[in-house]
Amino acid sequence: MEIPGTIVFTGEQSRRGYRLNRMAMSLTDATNRQRFLVDSLGYARAMGLTDDEVDLLDRRDWRGMLEAGASIYLMIKVAGALGVTLQQVGAHSAGRE
């Protein structure tokens, strides 16, 4: 079943979002979170994100990151490190922000 406007996290999505997901997973380490907070874009570049992915992060475009293959569960790690709540991510992703 398809729900209009819903992004389904598939194997293909996972492969496309590998760099974003790998960076987000790295934030489970406190040292990495601190480095990320000091220079999130530099950290993202050092983790191998493309210019487009860095731009999505810079704009805090949560829906764009999901469309680029990011896992919502891992994007919450990024949001949490930045002090953004799950509700704010959801509102943005639904176009209500």
Buried (B, 14 or more C-beta within 10 A) or exposed (E): EEEEEEBEBEEEBEEBBEBBBEBBBBBEEEEBBEBBEEEBEEBBBEBEBEEEBBBBBEEBBBBBBBBBBBBBEBBBBBBBBBEBEEEBBEEBBEEEE
